């Protein structure tokens, strides 16, 4: 900071003048700091944009694409046949009427092998609490949590079970599709549970032999030889309650739309 007064080099600045000059110096410094912060934000924004573009490039590359719901529904008919999936039909049999919706504690829950279908589509399930299992993509579930899943079915959830031996790339495609925030892509994921069906401690703790995917709603079951995202979405989008926008609900959950 200069100590001379402009036009009067022989006079020292007054206290008020020094104070005013210090204020101007602080403002100049603040302006430089603000400018530097703006440049940093722009730089970070460009880096973030690069990351996003890289992600877009990845998902646009072969094997990395997350298809649109419309594309999946267009493919569903052919995919259902290619994946070895029979048409969705009501499960062949259910638990007796007085047991189909009964609540049981985990300690008193029947073995999976006692349910009429594998995986179960209804039957004795967890009470409240703990209540239904929320929609989401799970790396694994415990046997106790399966009884919560059945409660979720009663409330109108759907489940995409997959075999732990299914091809990783096929499973990853399903997981990536449903593992997104609703505000980023509303595909009904808040009413869908995706998890491996892997409970070797129970005789019915694995999918039936030769099946890699099981799509489940209350009293509905579709078993597939291979994991396929188009088939999975075609099922969940109309058997979840509420269904995905533009789809008609095809299920019969007793408490369709209740909280998970």
C-alpha positions in Angstrom: 0.0 0.0 0.0 1.4 3.4 -1.0 2.0 5.9 1.8 2.1 9.0 -0.3 -0.9 11.1 -1.3 -1.4 11.3 -5.1 -0.1 14.7 -6.3 1.4 15.4 -2.9 4.4 13.1 -2.4 5.7 15.2 0.4 2.5 14.6 2.6 1.8 11.5 4.6 -1.8 10.2 4.3 -4.2 10.9 7.1 -5.6 8.1 9.3 -8.9 8.3 7.4 -7.1 8.0 4.1 -5.0 5.0 5.3 -8.2 3.3 6.5 -9.9 4.0 3.1 -6.9 2.6 1.2 -6.8 -0.5 3.4 -10.5 -1.1 2.6 -9.8 -0.8 -1.1 -6.9 -3.2 -0.8 -9.1 -5.8 1.1 -11.8 -5.5 -1.6 -9.2 -6.1 -4.3 -7.9 -9.1 -2.5 -11.5 -10.4 -2.0 -12.2 -9.9 -5.7 -9.1 -12.0 -6.6 -10.2 -14.7 -4.2 -13.7 -14.7 -5.6 -12.3 -14.9 -9.2 -10.1 -17.8 -8.2 -13.1 -19.6 -6.6 -15.1 -19.1 -9.8 -12.3 -20.5 -11.9 -12.0 -23.5 -9.6 -15.8 -24.1 -9.8 -15.6 -24.0 -13.5 -12.7 -26.4 -13.5 -14.5 -28.8 -11.2 -17.6 -28.5 -13.4 -15.7 -29.4 -16.5 -14.2 -32.4 -14.7 -17.6 -33.5 -13.5 -18.9 -33.1 -17.0 -16.1 -35.2 -18.2 -17.0 -37.9 -15.7 -20.7 -37.7 -16.8 -19.7 -37.9 -20.4 -17.4 -40.8 -19.7 -20.4 -42.5 -18.0 -22.6 -41.8 -20.9 -19.9 -43.2 -23.2 -19.7 -46.3 -21.1 -23.5 -46.9 -21.0 -23.6 -46.2 -24.8 -21.0 -48.8 -25.5 -21.8 -52.3 -26.3 -22.6 -54.3 -23.2 -22.8 -51.1 -21.1 -26.1 -49.6 -22.2 -29.0 -49.0 -19.9 -32.0 -49.3 -22.2 -35.1 -47.2 -22.0 -38.3 -48.7 -20.6 -39.9 -48.3 -24.0 -37.1 -50.2 -25.7 -37.3 -53.0 -23.1 -41.1 -53.4 -23.6 -40.6 -53.6 -27.4 -38.0 -56.4 -26.8 -40.0 -58.2 -24.2 -41.9 -60.6 -26.4 -38.9 -62.0 -28.2 -36.8 -61.8 -25.0 -39.3 -63.9 -23.1 -39.0 -66.7 -25.6 -35.2 -66.5 -25.9 -34.7 -66.5 -22.1 -36.8 -69.6 -21.8 -39.6 -68.0 -19.8 -43.1 -69.4 -19.9 -46.0 -67.0 -19.9 -46.9 -65.5 -16.5 -49.7 -67.5 -14.9 -51.2 -67.7 -11.4 -49.0 -69.8 -9.2 -50.2 -73.5 -9.4 -51.0 -73.6 -5.7 -51.0 -71.4 -2.6 -50.9 -71.9 1.1 -54.2 -72.9 2.7 -56.4 -69.8 2.9 -56.1 -69.6 6.7 -52.2 -69.6 6.3 -51.8 -67.6 3.1 -51.5 -64.2 4.8 -50.7 -65.2 8.4 -48.0 -63.4 10.3 -45.3 -65.5 12.0 -42.1 -64.6 13.9 -38.9 -65.6 12.3 -38.3 -68.2 15.0 -41.6 -69.9 14.0 -41.5 -69.4 10.3 -41.9 -72.6 8.2 -39.0 -73.7 6.0 -39.0 -72.5 2.4 -39.5 -76.1 1.3 -43.0 -76.1 2.9 -44.2 -73.4 0.6 -46.2 -74.5 -2.5 -43.8 -72.7 -4.9 -40.1 -71.9 -5.1 -39.6 -69.1 -4.5 -42.7 -68.4 -2.4 -45.4 -66.2 -3.9 -47.5 -65.9 -0.7 -47.9 -67.7 2.7 -46.7 -67.1 6.2 -44.6 -64.0 6.5 -43.0 -61.5 8.9 -45.3 -59.4 11.1 -45.0 -55.7 11.8 -42.4 -55.0 13.0 -40.1 -55.7 11.2 -42.7 -55.4 8.4 -42.2 -55.6 4.6 -38.7 -55.4 3.1 -38.3 -52.0 1.2 -37.8 -52.0 -2.5 -34.2 -51.9 -3.6 -31.2 -53.8 -5.0 -29.7 -56.1 -2.4 -26.3 -57.9 -2.6 -27.7 -60.6 -0.3 -30.6 -61.4 2.0 -30.8 -63.6 5.1 -33.4 -66.3 5.4 -35.3 -64.2 7.9 -35.5 -61.4 5.4 -37.2 -63.7 2.9 -40.3 -63.7 5.2 -40.2 -59.9 5.0 -40.1 -60.2 1.2 -43.3 -62.2 1.2 -44.9 -59.5 3.2 -43.7 -57.0 0.6 -45.5 -59.1 -2.1 -48.7 -58.8 -0.1 -48.3 -55.0 -0.3 -47.9 -55.1 -4.1 -44.1 -55.4 -4.5 -42.5 -57.6 -7.2 -39.2 -59.5 -6.9 -36.5 -60.3 -9.3 -34.7 -63.2 -7.9 -31.6 -64.4 -9.7 -29.3 -67.4 -9.3 -25.8 -66.7 -7.8 -24.5 -68.8 -10.8 -26.1 -66.5 -13.4 -23.8 -64.7 -15.8 -22.5 -61.6 -14.0 -23.0 -59.3 -17.0 -26.7 -60.2 -17.2 -27.2 -59.7 -13.5 -25.3 -56.4 -13.6 -27.6 -55.1 -16.3 -30.7 -55.8 -14.2 -29.1 -54.3 -11.1 -28.0 -51.2 -12.9 -31.4 -50.6 -14.4 -33.3 -50.8 -11.0 -30.5 -49.3 -8.8 -31.2 -45.7 -9.8 -32.9 -42.8 -7.9 -36.5 -42.2 -8.8 -35.7 -38.6 -9.8 -33.1 -39.9 -12.3 -35.2 -42.7 -13.8 -38.7 -43.6 -12.6 -38.9 -47.3 -13.5 -41.0 -48.5 -10.5 -37.8 -49.4 -8.6 -39.4 -48.3 -5.3 -41.7 -51.3 -5.6 -39.2 -53.8 -6.8 -36.7 -56.0 -4.9 -33.7 -57.4 -6.7 -31.6 -60.0 -4.9 -29.9 -63.3 -5.3 -31.9 -66.4 -4.3 -29.3 -68.1 -2.3 -30.3 -69.8 1.0 -28.4 -73.1 0.9 -29.4 -73.9 4.5 -33.0 -74.8 3.2 -33.8 -77.6 0.8 -35.7 -75.0 -1.3 -33.1 -72.3 -0.9 -32.0 -72.3 -4.5 -33.9 -71.7 -7.7 -35.2 -74.8 -9.4 -32.6 -76.6 -11.4 -31.8 -75.0 -14.8 -33.5 -71.7 -13.8 -31.5 -68.5 -13.5 -34.2 -66.0 -12.8 -37.6 -66.0 -10.9 -40.0 -63.1 -11.2 -42.5 -63.0 -8.4 -45.6 -61.1 -7.4 -48.4 -62.1 -5.0 -49.7 -65.4 -6.4 -47.7 -64.9 -9.6 -44.5 -66.7 -10.7 -42.4 -66.7 -13.9 -39.3 -68.9 -14.0 -36.7 -68.2 -16.6 -33.8 -70.3 -17.9 -31.7 -67.1 -18.3 -31.6 -63.6 -16.7 -33.0 -61.0 -19.0 -33.7 -57.3 -18.2 -36.5 -56.9 -20.8 -38.4 -59.8 -19.3 -37.8 -58.6 -15.8 -39.0 -55.1 -16.5 -42.1 -56.3 -18.5 -43.1 -58.3 -15.4 -42.3 -55.7 -12.7 -43.8 -52.8 -14.6 -47.3 -54.4 -14.6 -47.3 -56.6 -11.5 -46.0 -54.0 -9.1 -48.7 -51.9 -7.3 -48.9 -49.2 -8.4 -47.6 -50.2 -11.8 -45.3 -48.1 -13.9 -47.0 -45.1 -15.5 -48.8 -46.1 -18.7 -49.1 -49.8 -17.6 -52.2 -51.6 -16.2 -51.9 -53.5 -13.0 -52.2 -57.2 -13.6 -51.7 -58.5 -10.1 -53.9 -59.4 -7.1 -52.0 -58.3 -4.1 -54.4 -58.1 -1.1 -52.9 -54.8 0.1 -51.8 -53.4 -3.2 -50.0 -50.1 -2.9 -49.4 -50.3 0.8 -46.1 -49.1 2.2 -43.0 -51.1 2.0 
